[in-house]
Amino acid sequence: MRIAAWIVTAIALVAVLALHLLGALLAGLLVFQLVHSLAPPLQRRFSGKGARLLAVALLATAIVGLLTLAVFGVIAFFRSDAGSVHVLLDKVMEIVDEARAQLPAVVGAYLPDDIEEARKALSEWLHTHGDQLQLAGRHAVEALVRLLIGMVLGALIALNEVLPEHNVGPFGVELQKRCSNLADAFRRIVFAQIRISGLNTLFTGIFLLVVLPLAGTPLPLAKTLIAITFVVGLLPVIGNLVSNTLITVIALSVSVYVAIAALVFLVVIHKLEYFLNARIVGTQIRSRAWELLMSMVVLESAFGLPGLVAAPIYYAYVKRELVDQGWV
């Protein structure tokens, strides 16, 4: 029965990536872990099973509601004037204008001359790639729906834990154990990634709020960049690339030398962080850095960016199963 449960779990995990359901899985696991972590203190305040069930149901509803509001809040921001493409384009052109005088003429020749030229180029690009954008928009809506469904499923599974126990067969018991191990792997990786993102944000904050101001070259939007660094840092690998790119581009508005200094600092800091990251993640899932990197390379090659995001969780799950069986 255990081997059959392993086979079913392996097929399900591969299908999640092949069918583009990783967002739904991660959303469900996130809600499940939040409810699972917050429910015990709440349940201790109630004596009856019905009261405990109601408390967990309300908690699950609140968590799903808050996460849903957060998602729609981000969407509303980008649809508003403050987050619109035109406002973003204006900000980018301000940075380009300030950086043009400091960049070599060879590089400056490829930059747009004014905001109207940039808007014209953007309009032409949107017209040329209209079909692809419509397809991307449809996929984004589908991903959002899957995300919401995943959160609801995670809440229902968490709620099921406080329901009266039902008799399940040997296969059901083994399958529940596999699901429990997967949820535990997710918890370990997420907590590790939060610590990693926190360290990354701390170092970045020191550079942006202390080092650069002391050097007489404070960076605009420094606090916003720090907040973005923490949020995107929750994504393994890709998060650092996003934050580094944003900081370097904003630094160009000050001077080319500040941008180069920012890029060098970020690269050096992140190289040092690799040792801390390997220790943090390795401690959580009992693995070496090369094992985790190899799993990321393999899944990224097979499934692209979703595979890269899923690799730490999948590997942590597999390692947990191997350790439980005493095979490693």
C-alpha positions in Angstrom: 0.0 0.0 0.0 2.9 2.4 0.8 4.4 1.8 -2.7 1.0 2.4 -4.3 0.7 5.7 -2.3 4.2 6.8 -3.5 3.3 6.1 -7.1 0.0 8.0 -6.8 1.8 10.9 -5.1 4.5 11.0 -7.7 2.0 11.1 -10.6 0.1 13.8 -8.8 3.2 16.0 -8.3 4.2 15.6 -11.9 0.7 16.3 -13.1 0.6 19.5 -11.0 3.5 20.9 -13.1 2.4 19.5 -16.4 -1.2 20.9 -16.0 0.1 24.3 -14.7 -1.6 23.8 -11.3 1.4 24.8 -9.2 -0.2 28.1 -8.1 -3.3 26.3 -6.9 -1.1 23.7 -5.0 1.0 26.4 -3.3 -2.1 28.5 -2.4 -3.8 25.5 -0.9 -0.7 24.5 1.1 -0.3 28.1 2.3 -3.9 28.3 3.6 -3.7 24.8 5.1 -0.5 25.7 7.0 -1.9 29.0 8.2 -5.0 27.4 9.5 -3.1 24.5 11.0 -0.7 26.8 12.8 -3.3 29.3 14.1 -6.1 26.9 14.9 -4.8 25.1 18.1 -4.6 28.3 20.3 -8.1 29.2 19.1 -9.5 25.7 19.7 -8.3 25.7 23.3 -10.7 28.5 24.1 -13.7 26.2 23.2 -14.8 23.0 24.9 -17.3 21.5 22.5 -16.4 19.9 19.2 -19.1 22.0 17.5 -17.6 25.2 18.9 -14.1 24.2 17.8 -15.3 23.3 14.3 -17.0 26.7 14.1 -13.8 28.5 15.2 -11.7 26.8 12.7 -14.2 27.4 9.9 -14.3 31.1 10.7 -10.5 31.2 10.8 -10.2 29.5 7.4 -12.8 31.8 6.0 -10.9 34.9 7.3 -7.6 33.7 5.9 -9.0 32.9 2.5 -10.8 36.2 2.5 -7.7 38.2 3.4 -5.6 36.5 0.8 -8.3 37.0 -1.8 -8.5 40.7 -0.9 -4.7 41.0 -1.2 -4.8 39.5 -4.7 -7.6 41.7 -5.9 -5.9 44.7 -4.2 -2.7 44.2 -6.3 -4.9 43.9 -9.4 -6.8 47.1 -8.5 -3.5 48.9 -8.0 -2.2 48.1 -11.4 -5.6 49.1 -12.9 -5.6 52.4 -11.1 -3.9 55.6 -12.2 -1.1 55.2 -9.7 -0.1 51.8 -11.1 -1.1 52.3 -14.8 1.3 51.7 -17.7 1.4 55.4 -18.6 2.5 56.4 -15.1 5.1 53.7 -15.1 6.3 54.8 -18.5 6.6 58.4 -17.3 8.7 57.2 -14.3 10.9 55.1 -16.6 11.4 58.1 -19.0 12.5 60.3 -16.1 15.2 57.7 -15.2 16.2 57.4 -18.9 16.5 61.2 -19.3 18.7 61.5 -16.1 20.9 58.5 -17.1 21.3 59.6 -20.8 23.9 62.3 -20.0 26.0 59.8 -18.0 25.8 56.9 -20.4 28.2 56.4 -23.3 26.9 57.8 -26.6 26.8 54.2 -28.1 24.4 53.2 -25.4 22.4 56.4 -25.4 21.7 56.1 -29.1 19.4 53.1 -28.4 17.3 55.0 -25.8 14.1 56.8 -26.8 14.4 60.5 -27.2 11.2 61.5 -25.4 8.1 60.2 -23.8 6.1 60.4 -27.0 8.6 58.2 -28.9 8.5 55.7 -26.0 4.7 55.7 -26.1 4.7 55.2 -29.9 7.1 52.3 -29.6 5.0 50.8 -26.8 1.8 51.2 -28.9 3.4 49.6 -31.9 4.6 46.7 -29.8 1.1 46.2 -28.2 -0.5 46.3 -31.7 2.0 43.7 -33.0 1.7 41.4 -30.1 -2.0 41.9 -29.4 -3.0 38.2 -29.9 -0.2 37.1 -27.5 -1.3 39.6 -24.9 -4.9 38.5 -25.1 -3.8 34.9 -24.6 -1.6 35.9 -21.7 -4.6 37.8 -20.2 -6.8 34.7 -20.5 -4.1 32.6 -18.9 -3.8 35.1 -16.0 -7.5 34.9 -15.3 -7.4 31.1 -15.4 -4.4 31.2 -13.0 -6.3 33.5 -10.6 -9.3 31.2 -10.6 -7.1 28.2 -9.9 -5.4 30.2 -7.1 -8.8 30.9 -5.5 -9.9 27.3 -5.9 -6.6 26.1 -4.3 -7.1 28.4 -1.3 -10.6 27.1 -0.8 -9.4 23.5 -1.0 -6.7 24.2 1.5 -9.2 25.6 3.9 -11.6 22.6 3.4 -8.7 20.1 4.0 -7.7 22.0 7.2 -11.3 22.0 8.3 -11.6 18.3 7.7 -9.0 17.7 10.4 -11.4 18.8 13.2 -14.3 16.8 11.9 -15.1 13.4 13.5 -12.7 10.7 12.3 -13.8 8.4 9.5 -12.6 4.9 9.1 -10.1 4.7 6.1 -8.4 1.7 4.6 -4.6 1.1 4.6 -4.2 2.9 1.3 -6.0 6.0 2.6 -3.8 6.0 5.7 -0.6 5.8 3.6 -1.9 8.5 1.2 -2.7 10.8 4.2 0.9 10.3 5.4 2.3 11.3 2.0 0.1 14.4 2.0 1.3 15.2 5.5 4.9 14.9 4.5 4.3 17.2 1.5 2.7 19.8 3.7 5.6 19.6 6.2 8.1 20.0 3.4 6.2 23.1 2.2 6.2 24.5 5.7 10.0 24.0 6.1 10.8 25.5 2.8 8.5 28.5 3.3 9.9 29.3 6.7 13.4 28.9 5.4 12.7 31.2 2.5 11.2 33.8 4.8 14.4 33.9 6.8 16.5 34.1 3.7 14.3 37.0 2.3 14.6 38.7 5.7 18.4 38.5 5.6 18.5 39.7 2.0 16.2 42.6 2.9 18.3 43.5 6.0 21.5 43.7 3.9 19.8 45.6 1.1 18.3 48.0 3.7 21.7 48.8 5.2 23.1 49.5 1.7 20.1 51.7 0.6 19.4 53.5 3.9 22.9 53.7 5.4 25.7 53.2 3.0 24.4 55.3 0.0 23.2 58.2 2.2 26.5 58.4 4.0 28.2 58.4 0.6 26.1 61.4 -0.4 24.1 59.5 -3.0 20.8 58.5 -1.5 18.6 56.5 -3.8 15.0 57.5 -4.6 12.2 55.1 -3.6 14.6 53.4 -1.2 11.9 52.3 1.3 9.7 51.0 -1.6 12.6 49.0 -3.0 13.2 47.4 0.4 9.6 46.4 0.7 9.7 44.9 -2.9 13.0 43.1 -2.0 11.3 41.3 0.9 8.2 40.4 -1.1 9.9 39.1 -4.3 12.6 37.5 -2.1 10.1 34.9 -1.1 10.5 33.5 -4.6 13.7 31.4 -4.8 16.3 32.6 -7.2 14.0 34.7 -9.4 13.2 37.0 -6.6 16.8 38.2 -6.2 17.0 38.8 -10.0 13.9 41.0 -9.9 15.0 43.1 -6.9 18.6 43.5 -8.2 17.3 44.7 -11.6 14.9 47.2 -10.0 17.6 48.6 -7.7 20.2 48.9 -10.5 17.7 50.6 -12.8 16.7 53.1 -10.1 20.4 53.7 -9.3 20.9 54.8 -12.9 18.8 57.8 -12.2 21.4 59.0 -9.7 24.5 58.1 -11.7 26.1 55.3 -13.6 28.7 54.9 -10.9 26.0 54.5 -8.2 24.4 51.9 -10.4 27.7 50.0 -10.9 28.3 50.2 -7.1 24.8 48.9 -6.4 25.2 46.0 -8.8 28.6 45.0 -7.4 27.4 45.3 -3.8 24.3 43.2 -4.5 26.3 40.5 -6.4 28.8 40.3 -3.5 26.1 40.2 -0.9 24.2 37.5 -2.7 27.3 35.4 -3.1 27.9 35.5 0.6 24.2 34.7 1.2 24.5 31.5 -0.8 26.4 30.0 2.2 23.8 31.2 4.6 21.0 30.0 2.3 22.5 26.6 2.0 22.8 26.4 5.7 19.3 27.6 6.4 17.6 25.4 3.8 19.9 22.5 4.4 19.1 22.6 8.1 15.4 22.6 7.4 15.4 19.7 4.9 18.6 17.9 5.9 20.3 18.4 2.5 23.4 19.8 1.0 23.5 22.8 -1.3 24.5 20.9 -4.4 21.5 18.5 -3.9 19.0 21.3 -3.8 20.7 23.1 -6.8 20.7 19.9 -8.8 17.0 19.4 -8.2 16.3 23.0 -9.3 18.3 22.5 -12.5 16.5 19.3 -13.4 13.0 20.6 -12.7 13.7 23.9 -14.4 14.9 22.0 -17.5 11.8 19.9 -17.5 9.1 22.4 -16.6 10.6 25.9 -16.8 10.1 28.5 -14.1 7.3 26.5 -12.3 9.7 23.7 -12.0 12.3 26.0 -10.5 9.8 27.3 -7.9 8.6 23.8 -7.1 12.0 22.2 -6.9 12.9 23.0 -3.2 9.5 21.8 -2.0 9.5 18.6 -4.1 13.1 17.8 -3.1 12.3 18.4 0.6 9.3 16.0 0.3 11.4 13.3 -1.4 14.2 13.7 1.2 11.7 13.4 4.0 10.3 10.2 2.6 13.8 8.7 2.2 14.8 9.7 5.7 11.6 8.2 7.2 12.4 4.9 5.5 16.0 5.0 6.8 17.4 4.9 3.2 19.6 8.0 3.6 
